Amino acid sequence: MKHSTGWLELERSFSYFQQGARRNRAAYLALRATVLFAGALIPIVALATSNEVAVACLGALIVAAEGLTQLTQVHDHWVRYRRTAELLRREALAFVTGTGPYRKGELSDDQQLASRIGDFVGQESTAWEETTLSADHKSHLGDADQT
């Protein structure tokens, strides 16, 4: 069972979404922490040094971090990848225990597993495409407002 094509695809897909969730979470938290700390430093630097260049650089850092957060959609990717990884984890449990859709039916367990993994990955691909197109559309609308 654990060397079947369906199981190997489950392991590959789970690993992909698990790692993707971790990477996007780390990126999101790093960008948010950058905004938080740079924002907190602005009044301190402004009062302590009167160095306008340092204050301007901190402000620019905030804008860049916010821009990257929006551009890369790391928060949305983190949430969706985590959700998909959890769906795959539950699917593996149902498969191994022979519960849910893996009670004996028309398709073999391996065929059912492969079909359901394809559905989950397909849903994620569709959601990713919609998010990407939505973000691209919003950025184009912002360009039109500036003209």
Number of C-alpha atoms within 10 A of each C-alpha: 11 11 8 12 14 21 21 14 16 23 15 12 19 23 14 13 23 19 16 19 24 14 14 21 20 15 18 22 14 14 20 16 13 18 20 12 12 19 16 12 16 18 12 12 15 15 10 9 10 12 11 12 10 15 20 13 13 21 16 13 17 20 13 15 19 15 13 15 19 14 13 15 17 22 18 19 22 23 14 18 24 21 16 22 24 15 15 24 15 12 21 18 13 16 20 14 11 13 12 11 15 19 14 11 9 8 13 12 20 17 15 17 24 18 13 17 22 16 12 17 17 12 13 18 12 12 15 17 12 12 15 15 12 12 16 13 12 12 14 11 11 11 10 9 8 6 5
